[in-house]
């Protein structure tokens, strides 16, 4: 697309009716295109908001009142002339403005095209552009904070010292090769290794941040599992603070996986209530046989267990452990597991003695009563501790998507190869191949060497008008 000649238009507010609706134009003809639609009390001026009437072009009659703001290039979001018309949020009026702008030379914007123009104009780097979409999609305040730090260029600033050191190293090696006749000495292998080693720690810390950044951006799946009538559905409702699952005194009420979204410690969590786990002829139930519906529910429960990142094993504190409880406990080594001893209001025995001694020290055990609410706050804190276990130091920047993580991982892999090559005494020309590859990967993180195909994939997930 020829962005220099194109002027685009879109509704920048969500679809539907609202108090305010905004139509945004960006491009060299933005102010010319809107001129026939507006009766201004004072001419448009850069960085100023003007009161205007929106006119019906055919009759010249006013349709609405609006506030019109003009941002002159290059001091605008996209780096181009931008006009924003803030009128009442009637879908009919928004559609009229779009159609009239399109009839006088504007093109309907594609998803993410305003932000893509901001990136191409150098107003944003690619990590900042991705942060715009993350900020729009935020469902928790913590997600918004992380996106705001990236939008402010925090991630790019954290990478910059490593990138500058890498460029200096490359320049030093190149000088030693190109100007050997001018008595510029080749850099010693030990010095090369030392300089590469100094570049890597900050990038390695960023790579580790992805474990937390991913769950903060995408959320966690957490399944409540255990035998029938252990109180899973009651705990599920307590954690959600609403009656989402049906609770009765009859075992096996839950026959399917019930899922609901919630926020814990600023992290979105998909909480799953599952059917009780048991086998045919398991003691303690009036009906020994498992009917077809319960069998399907148990199968789906095991599938939910396999898909969940965290398991909450709910154990009835009034009963000894059974084979299903022990089977889930044995999975503690393979995944994150919290043990919840429920019904402590009914238990006459010390709850500390309800778990095998050889397993208990390695697990976090929380004592609760879903009936009275005792221990629920402690359980929330225990879950939050699990979710934040991989969090880096406060206010540090995070890698929040796979593209960013791959770029840093590829950079580190290239640097490691260059370091091993230097130790092995390979020519500097060979080292430079790996060092340039590392620099290319870092450039790809912020967008300096990103292909058009990747750009379309990134900006295609934006909403229209942003």
Number of C-alpha atoms within 10 A of each C-alpha: 5 6 14 9 10 15 24 25 29 28 23 19 20 13 12 11 14 13 9 13 23 22 22 24 32 31 24 19 20 26 19 13 19 21 14 16 20 21 17 16 10 10 11 19 12 15 12 12 18 17 19 23 19 25 18 17 13 6 7 13 11 15 13 14 17 23 18 23 20 21 24 21 16 13 14 18 20 24 21 25 22 28 26 24 28 23 22 18 19 16 15 11 16 23 14 13 23 20 15 17 26 17 11 13 17 23 18 19 19 18 18 21 24 29 24 25 19 19 22 17 16 13 19 23 22 30 25 24 24 22 22 22 20 22 19 13 15 19 16 18 14 17 21 20 15 25 28 17 17 27 23 15 20 20 20 20 13 15 18 13 13 20 19 13 15 22 15 13 20 20 13 16 20 17 16 18 17 10 12 12 9 9 8 13 14 15 16 13 18 12 12 21 18 12 16 21 13 13 19 17 13 13 19 14 14 23 20 17 21 22 18 20 24 17 21 25 23 15 21 21 21 23 29 28 29 29 24 23 22 25 28 31 28 24 24 24 17 19 19 15 10 10 13 16 19 11 17 13 8 10 18 21 17 23 18 20 19 18 17 14 13 17 18 18 17 19 23 23 20 17 25 26 28 30 31 28 22 22 15 12 12 15 11 10 14 9 12 13 13 16 10 9 10 20 19 14 20 24 15 17 26 16 13 21 21 13 13 20 17 22 27 25 23 27 27 25 27 19 13 11 15 14 13 17 21 14 11 18 20 13 12 17 10 7 13 17 25 22 25 26 25 28 23 21 16 12 14 9 12 10 17 13 11 17 20 12 10 7 12 15 10 11 14 15 20 18 22 24 22 23 15 12 14 16 18 18 13 13 22 14 14 16 20 16 14 15 24 17 11 15 19 18 8 6 10 15 24 27 24 26 17 11 14 21 22 16 20 23 20 17 25 22 16 21 25 19 16 26 22 14 18 21 13 10 12 13 12 21 12 12 22 17 14 20 24 18 17 26 21 18 24 26 17 21 23 23 20 15 13 15 10 9 8 13 14 14 10 17 21 15 12 23 17 19 23 21
